Amino acid sequence: MKVNRRNFLATAGAAGVAPLILGATNKAGSRAPILGEGDYQYEAIHDWGTLPSNIRYGNTHGVCEDSQAHIYVHHTVHSTSESPDTIVVFDRGGKFVRSWGGQFKGGAHGLSIRKEGREEFLYLCDFEHGIVTKRTLKGEEVFTLGYPAESPAYQGKNGMAPSYRPTNVAIAPNGDIYVGDGYGSSYINQYNPKAQFVRTFGGLGKEAGQLDCPHGLWVDTRVEPPVLVVADRSNERLQRFTLDGKHIDFILGTTKMPCHFGERNGNVVIPDLWSKVVILDPANEAVAHLGNGDYSTRQDWRKAREQARDTFIPGRFLCPHGACFDHEGNIFVVEWVEVGRITKLRKVA
């Protein structure tokens, strides 16, 4: 994950802010901390969900909920795990339901869900194997997209093909698919609902319309016409595009290292790799910063994210990588830590 780690270490020098914790807690978890204030208060339930003994998390990268309130987690798989399955499914109470996806071990990353007609489908990104795949909820393949050789941007020169390491997907109301090449060449590739190539836009840079690690994507249907919002992570900003790839504007100052998006009732949750979770209101103003970790140096951060689970501080995040609202307004957060971490933020106000 060269772009991921290099970018984090290069930009993680700013100090974090300790979280607002209203409830006492201890490492035994007898009382969970309460994060946030006002209308945005959440009980932080760390290490949510019960894994079977043959599965051990690697880096937990993606999370989403289906219409039956099942929670799906996409992880890279720990080296000591007996099972190679990268998709783990839980019921609403955290009971294990099933797992699958061993073929994505080591590269499991983005995870999105979409209802199409009466059926729901998962869109998975595997950066290590360079694929995006559409699957049923039980893992049956619908289609798989590989290297975007149809795109002029990926033709290459002198026999050298540009890097392609897709990180996340967004789907437009008409079914068009947008793929962020976050760990590769920083382009966005657009496909129609039949998985046929449409266009490429973006590309590495800092200017308007350019990107540096388009790590997460979201089609914002709160506005008309809908727009594509990109977590332009290495540029430390959100950037908005029309659905045909034209730059609109930036959303600045809300997050430092935005990773992805989840939306419910006009509010948007953004996992920020620099140890916090941010909530934006319908006007794209930050109304909550949850679980801010107190990691003032990259040495502190590196030591924390690679240590054992029982060293993690309750009420603080290390490296939030994926997040989603559930149907009740709770938030599920997954983190880029070597042993994986799932936190349910149960809404209390």
C-alpha positions in Angstrom: 0.0 0.0 0.0 2.7 2.5 -1.0 0.4 5.5 -1.6 -1.5 4.8 1.7 1.5 4.5 4.0 3.8 7.0 2.4 1.1 9.7 2.2 0.1 9.1 5.8 3.6 9.4 7.2 4.4 12.4 5.1 1.4 14.4 6.4 0.8 13.1 9.9 2.8 15.7 11.7 -0.1 17.8 12.9 -1.3 17.2 16.5 -4.7 15.5 17.1 -7.2 16.7 19.7 -8.3 14.5 22.5 -11.9 13.3 22.3 -14.8 14.6 24.3 -15.6 11.6 26.6 -18.6 12.0 28.8 -18.8 8.5 30.1 -16.1 6.8 32.3 -14.6 3.7 30.8 -11.9 1.2 31.3 -10.0 -1.4 29.2 -12.4 -4.1 30.4 -15.1 -2.2 28.6 -17.5 -2.1 31.5 -18.7 1.4 30.5 -18.4 2.7 27.0 -17.3 6.3 26.4 -19.7 8.8 24.9 -18.3 10.9 22.0 -19.6 14.1 20.7 -22.1 16.7 22.0 -25.5 18.2 21.4 -27.4 16.3 18.8 -24.4 14.3 17.8 -23.6 12.0 20.8 -22.6 8.4 20.3 -21.7 5.5 22.6 -18.4 4.0 21.3 -18.7 0.2 21.3 -15.2 -1.0 20.2 -14.5 -4.5 18.8 -18.1 -4.9 17.8 -19.2 -8.3 16.4 -18.1 -11.8 17.2 -15.8 -13.5 14.8 -15.6 -17.3 14.5 -12.3 -18.7 15.8 -10.9 -19.4 12.3 -11.0 -15.8 11.1 -8.7 -13.1 12.2 -8.9 -9.5 10.9 -6.2 -7.9 8.9 -6.6 -4.2 8.1 -10.3 -3.4 8.1 -11.0 -1.3 5.1 -14.7 -1.1 4.2 -18.1 -1.4 5.8 -21.7 -1.2 4.7 -25.2 -2.3 5.8 -27.9 -4.1 3.7 -31.7 -3.8 3.9 -31.9 -6.6 6.4 -29.6 -4.7 8.8 -26.7 -7.1 8.1 -23.3 -5.4 8.4 -20.6 -6.3 5.9 -16.9 -5.8 6.7 -14.1 -6.0 4.1 -10.6 -6.8 5.5 -7.2 -7.9 4.2 -7.0 -11.0 6.5 -4.3 -11.4 9.2 -1.3 -13.6 8.5 -2.4 -15.9 11.3 -6.0 -16.4 10.1 -7.0 -19.9 9.2 -9.7 -18.7 6.8 -8.7 -16.4 3.9 -12.2 -14.9 3.7 -12.2 -11.1 3.3 -15.9 -10.4 3.6 -17.5 -11.0 7.0 -21.2 -10.6 7.6 -22.9 -10.0 10.9 -26.5 -9.5 12.0 -27.7 -6.4 13.7 -26.7 -7.8 17.1 -23.1 -8.6 16.0 -23.7 -12.3 15.5 -21.6 -13.9 12.7 -23.7 -14.8 9.7 -21.3 -15.9 6.9 -18.0 -15.1 5.2 -16.6 -15.4 1.7 -14.1 -13.7 -0.7 -10.9 -15.5 -0.1 -9.7 -14.5 -3.5 -9.4 -10.9 -2.4 -7.0 -11.6 0.5 -4.3 -9.0 0.8 -6.0 -6.4 -1.4 -9.5 -6.1 0.0 -10.4 -2.5 0.2 -13.5 -0.4 -0.9 -17.0 -1.8 -0.2 -20.2 -0.3 -1.5 -23.8 -1.6 -1.6 -26.6 -0.6 -4.0 -30.2 -1.8 -4.5 -31.0 -2.4 -8.1 -34.6 -3.4 -8.6 -35.5 -5.9 -5.9 -32.0 -7.1 -5.4 -28.9 -5.7 -3.6 -25.4 -5.9 -4.9 -21.9 -5.3 -3.4 -19.2 -3.5 -5.3 -15.7 -4.5 -4.1 -12.3 -3.0 -4.8 -9.1 -5.1 -4.6 -6.1 -2.8 -5.0 -3.5 -5.6 -4.8 -5.0 -7.6 -7.7 -6.2 -4.4 -9.6 -9.9 -5.3 -9.9 -13.4 -4.0 -9.2 -16.1 -6.6 -8.9 -19.9 -6.6 -8.6 -21.2 -9.4 -6.4 -24.4 -10.7 -5.0 -24.7 -10.5 -1.2 -23.5 -14.1 -1.0 -20.6 -13.5 -3.3 -21.7 -14.7 -6.7 -19.9 -12.7 -9.5 -21.9 -10.4 -11.7 -19.0 -8.8 -13.5 -15.4 -7.9 -12.8 -13.4 -4.9 -14.2 -9.7 -5.2 -14.6 -7.0 -2.9 -15.9 -8.6 0.0 -17.8 -6.7 -0.6 -21.0 -9.5 1.1 -23.0 -8.6 4.4 -21.5 -6.0 6.5 -23.4 -4.6 7.6 -20.0 -3.5 4.0 -19.3 -2.0 3.2 -22.7 1.5 3.8 -21.4 4.7 4.8 -23.1 7.8 2.9 -23.9 6.2 -0.3 -22.8 5.5 1.1 -19.3 1.8 0.9 -18.3 0.6 3.3 -15.6 -0.1 1.8 -12.2 -3.6 0.8 -11.4 -4.7 0.1 -7.8 -8.4 0.9 -7.3 -9.6 1.9 -3.9 -13.3 2.7 -4.0 -16.4 2.9 -6.1 -19.5 5.1 -6.4 -22.7 4.5 -8.4 -24.8 7.2 -10.1 -28.6 7.1 -10.2 -28.4 6.0 -13.8 -26.2 3.1 -12.9 -22.9 4.6 -14.1 -19.9 3.3 -12.1 -17.1 5.6 -11.0 -13.8 3.9 -9.9 -11.1 5.8 -7.9 -7.6 4.7 -8.8 -6.4 5.9 -5.4 -3.3 3.9 -4.9 -2.3 3.9 -8.6 -2.4 6.9 -11.0 -5.0 9.1 -9.3 -7.5 8.9 -12.1 -11.2 8.3 -11.9 -12.6 5.9 -14.5 -16.2 6.0 -15.5 -18.2 3.0 -16.8 -21.8 2.6 -17.9 -24.2 0.1 -16.1 -23.1 -2.6 -18.5 -19.5 -2.1 -17.3 -18.4 -0.5 -20.6 -15.7 2.2 -20.4 -17.0 5.8 -20.8 -14.2 8.2 -19.8 -11.2 8.9 -17.6 -10.7 12.2 -15.7 -8.6 13.6 -12.8 -5.0 12.5 -12.7 -2.1 13.4 -10.4 -1.8 17.0 -9.4 -3.0 19.8 -7.1 -4.8 22.0 -9.5 -8.6 22.1 -10.0 -9.7 18.9 -11.6 -6.5 17.1 -10.5 -6.3 14.6 -7.7 -3.7 13.0 -5.4 -5.1 9.7 -4.0 -8.8 9.8 -4.9 -9.4 7.4 -2.0 -13.2 7.5 -1.7 -16.1 8.5 -4.0 -19.7 9.4 -3.4 -22.5 10.5 -5.7 -24.3 13.3 -3.8 -28.0 13.1 -4.7 -28.9 15.8 -2.1 -28.4 18.4 -4.9 -29.9 18.6 -8.4 -28.3 17.6 -10.7 -26.3 15.0 -8.6 -22.5 15.5 -8.3 -19.5 13.3 -7.7 -17.7 14.1 -4.4 -14.1 12.8 -4.2 -12.1 12.2 -1.0 -8.9 13.8 -2.5 -6.9 12.5 0.4 -3.3 13.5 -0.3 -4.4 17.0 -1.2 -6.3 17.1 2.1 -9.6 18.2 0.6 -12.9 17.2 -0.9 -13.4 17.9 -4.5 -16.7 18.0 -6.4 -17.2 17.1 -10.1 -20.1 16.9 -12.5 -21.1 13.4 -13.5 -19.2 13.8 -16.8 -16.0 14.6 -15.0 -15.8 18.4 -14.9 -14.4 20.2 -11.8 -17.0 22.2 -9.8 -15.3 23.3 -6.6 -13.5 22.2 -3.4 -14.8 21.7 0.1 -11.9 22.7 2.3 -11.2 22.7 6.0 -13.5 19.9 7.1 -11.1 16.9 7.2 -7.3 16.4 6.9 -7.1 12.9 5.3 -10.6 12.0 4.1 -11.1 8.4 3.2 -14.7 7.7 2.1 -18.3 8.7 2.7 -21.6 7.5 4.1 -24.9 9.5 3.9 -28.2 9.4 5.8 -30.9 12.0 5.9 -28.7 14.7 4.5 -25.8 14.2 6.9 -22.5 12.7 5.7 -20.0 10.7 7.8 -16.4 10.8 6.7 -13.7 8.6 8.2 -10.5 10.7 8.5 -7.4 8.6 8.5 -5.8 11.1 10.9 -7.6 9.6 13.9 -11.2 11.0 13.8 -14.6 10.7 12.3 -16.3 13.8 10.9 -20.0 14.5 10.3 -21.1 17.1 7.8 -24.5 18.6 7.7 -26.6 19.2 4.5 -24.7 22.4 3.9 -21.3 20.5 4.1 -20.4 22.2 7.4 -18.6 20.0 10.0 -21.0 19.5 12.9 -19.1 16.8 14.8 -15.5 15.5 15.2 -15.6 12.2 17.0 -12.9 10.2 18.7 -10.0 12.5 17.9 -6.8 10.6 18.7 -4.0 12.3 20.5 -1.1 11.3 18.2 1.1 14.3 17.7 3.9 12.6 15.8 4.2 9.9 13.2 6.2 7.9 15.6 3.3 7.9 18.1 0.9 6.9 15.4 3.1 4.1 14.0 3.6 2.6 17.4 -0.1 2.8 18.3 -1.5 1.2 15.1 0.9 -1.7 15.1 0.4 -2.7 18.8 -1.9 -5.2 20.3 -5.6 -4.5 20.6 -5.6 -4.1 24.3 -3.4 -1.1 24.0 -6.0 0.9 22.0 -7.5 3.7 24.1 -11.3 3.6 24.4 -13.0 6.6 22.9 -10.2 7.3 20.5 -9.7 6.3 16.9 -6.3 5.5 15.3 -6.9 5.4 11.6 -10.5 5.4 10.5 -10.7 4.1 7.0 -14.3 3.3 6.3 -17.6 4.3 7.9 -21.4 4.1 7.3 -24.6 4.9 8.9 -27.0 2.1 9.6 -30.8 2.4 9.3 -31.2 3.6 12.9 -28.6 6.4 12.6 -25.8 4.6 14.3 -22.4 4.7 12.7 -20.0 1.8 12.0 -16.3 2.6 11.7 -13.6 0.3 10.5 -9.9 1.2 11.0 -6.6 0.7 9.1 -4.8 -1.1 11.9 -2.9 -4.4 11.6 -5.3 -6.4 13.8 -8.5 -4.8 12.5 -11.0 -2.8 14.6 -14.7 -2.4 14.2 -16.5 0.3 16.3 -20.2 0.8 16.5 -21.1 4.4 17.4 -24.5 3.9 18.9 -26.5 7.2 18.7 -27.7 8.4 22.1 -28.7 11.9 21.2 
